[in-house]
Amino acid sequence: MDIARLVEETNNLGVVLSPAQQTQFAAYLQLLLVWNERMNLTAVRHSDLIIERHFYDSLTCAAVTGDLNGRTLIDVGTGAGFPGLPLKIAFPQLQLTLVESVAKKTSFLQAVVAELGLAQVQIVADRAETLGHQPTHRAHYDWAVARAVADLRVLAEYLLPFCRLGGFMLAQKGEHAATETEAAAYAIHLLGGGTTQLHPMSLPGTTNLHYLVVVEKCAPTPEEYPRRPGMAAKRPL
């Protein structure tokens, strides 16, 4: 997939990329290729696969979020910026917070934001468990998202504390999404989540289904959550 094909495919998601946004994606791609020579940002190193598996896959989130302009979104464990930065390019008025605990990766994110001239992007080098207790972030966001970070029971503890009442957590999951969702039912309820919806998505030219797992925030998260760093992964709810 090249940038032109990306434009075609995102039209099907209701996302229209202007020439300026296409230029931003091309610049993002080049930065990723250059920085990937210095550090392991992504195992995917071919341009066409980066566009397909990272850019397009990130933009599939728009199938459930709708227009994110003017909304607040926090991307936890963003790594090289997925899905947050592609969504920011597509929706320039999105207020985006990128959370990445690895400092060298935040350096890359800062370089991308500067090169692409993106405004209203906050990059935080911290753990989600710590940030989730800070008043400026807790119960603040319309959307809290994560991609390929952890088991859904763990993600619920990371994401739901960030969601305002009426907001949503969104986890991008693979083929075992239904099983994970069933296992996470208790954690989701305990942390203030409501009904869970699974939205199947496919990448162009493949038969592998990915899922967007969406949970509405229906009640406040108890004060003791998230637990201290490492506990959610060590002892999932």
N, C-alpha and C positions, 0 to 999 in steps of 0.2 A: 504494500500500500504506500502510495506517495501522498504528498500534500493535496494534490488535485482529487485523488480518490477519497481522502479524508473529508474534503468538502462535500463530495457526493453522499458519502455515508452519513455524515452528521445532519444533512438535510432531512434524512429519514427520522432523525431524533427530534426534529423541530429546532435544530441549532443551525443558524445561518452564519457562516464565517465570511467576513468582509476581506477584501484584499489586504488590508492592514493587519488583520488578525492572522491571515495565512502567512504573512511575513514574520509575525511574531512566533508562530509555530516553527517556521523554518529556522529562525535564529535560536530557539530553544533546542531544537534538534542538534544544531551544530555545537552549541555549548555542551550538550550532553555527550556527544561523541568525543570532544576534546578532553573534557574533564574525566571521562571514563578511562582515558589512558593513564591518568594519574591515580585514580582511586576507584574502587569497585562500587559504582553507583547503581548499576543494573547489570544483570547477567546477559540481557538482550543487547547486542552490540551492532546489529545490522539496521540500517536506517529504516527500511520498510517495516521491519518487525517492531521497532520502537514506535513508529507511527500507529501501527495496528494494535499492539499489545499494551502500550502505555497511553498514547494520546487518545485514540478512539475509545479504548476501554474506559478511560477516565471520563470521557464525555458521555458515556452511556448513563451516567448518574443523572443527567438532565432529563432522561425519560421519566424519572419519578419526581425530581425536584421541581421541574418546570423552570421558568425564568428566575434566575438567581440575582438579577440586578436589584440592588438595594437590600439584599438579605445578608445575614451573618452566617459564616460557615467556618468551622474549625476542622482541620485535617490532621488527625493524630497518627504519628509514625509515618510521616509523609515521604521520608527517604529522599528521592530525587524530585519530589514535588507532585506525586500522584496520589489521589486525583485532583488535588487542589489547584495547581497552577494551570492545567488545561481548562478547568472550569472558570478560573479567573480570566484567562484570555478570551474565552467565549462570552463571558458576562462581565464586562469591564467595571461595572458598578457594584460588584460583589465585594463585601467586606470580609477579607480572608485572613485567617490565622493558621500558620503552618507550625506544627509541633514536631520537632525532631531532636532526640537526645544526643545524637552523634554530631559533635561540633564541626567536623570536616564536611559533613553533608550540609549543615546550615551555611557554610561558606559558599558552597555551590548555589544554594537557594538564593542567597543574597546577590550573587553574580547574575543569576537569571533575572531577578526582579529589577536590578539596575539596568541590565542590557535591554530588557524589553520595555522599560519605562512604566512599570506597573505601580499604581497607587493603591492605597488602602490594603497593603499586605503587611502583616506582622509576622515575623519569624521568631520563634521561641525555642531556645535550646534547653529543654527541661523534660522531666518525666510527666506523663499524663496524670499519674497518681498525685503528684505534687500540685500541678497546675489546677487540677479539678477542685481543690479546696480554696483557691484564690478568688476573692469576691469579684474581681474584674472578669473572670472567666466562668465561674460556676453559674449554672442556670442562665447563661447569657445568649446562647446561640440558637438560631433557627434550625441549623443542621450541624450535626457532629458526624464526621465520616472517617472511615478507615478502609484501607485496601490491603489485603494479604498480610495482616499484622499478627493476628492471634485467633485462637478459638473464640467462638461467639460468646461463650460465658465470660471470658476475659474482656472481650470488646465491650460488652454491655457495661461492665464496671468502669472501663475507660471512658466511654462515650456518653452514657446517659447523664452523669453529673453535669456535663457541659450544656445540656439541652434546656432551654426554657420550657415552661409548661406550654403545650401545644406545638413545640418543636419536634424534631425527629432525629433519631440516629439512623445512619445508613452504613451498612457493612457490605463491601463487595466480597462475595464468597464464591467458591468453586462448586464442584459437583456434589459435595456432601452438605450443602447448605441446609437441606430439610432436616437431616439428622442432627446437625448442630443446633438448629433452631428449636427442635423438640427438647434437646438436652439443656438448652439455655432458658427454658420457660420460667423456671423458678427465679433465676437471677434477674431476668427482665422484669418480672412482677415486683420483686423485692426492691429494685432500684428505681421504680417509678414508671416503668414502661407499660404500654397497653398492648393492643393487638399487633401481632407481627405479620407482615406481608412479604411474600417472596415473589420477586419479579424476574422471570427468566430472560436472559439476554444472550445473544450469540455474536461472536466476532465474525466479520465477513470471511467467507471461504472456509469456515470450519464448522464442524458439527458439535463441538464442545460447548455446553451451556454454562454460563456464569449466572450468578444470581445477585440481585440487589435486595438485601434484607433490610426492610424498613420498619422501624418501631416508633410509634408516637410516644412522646413524654406526657404522661397523664397525671402523675403525682410527683411531689418533691422527692428527690433522692435522700434517704436517711443521712444524717450528718457524718456518720462514721465511714461512709463510702465516698470515693475510693479508699481502700486500705493503703497502708504504706507501700512504697515502691517494691515490686517483686512479689507481693502477696497474692495478687489476683492471678498471676500466672502459676504460682506455686500451689495455691489452694483455690481453684476456681469455685465460685458459688454453686 
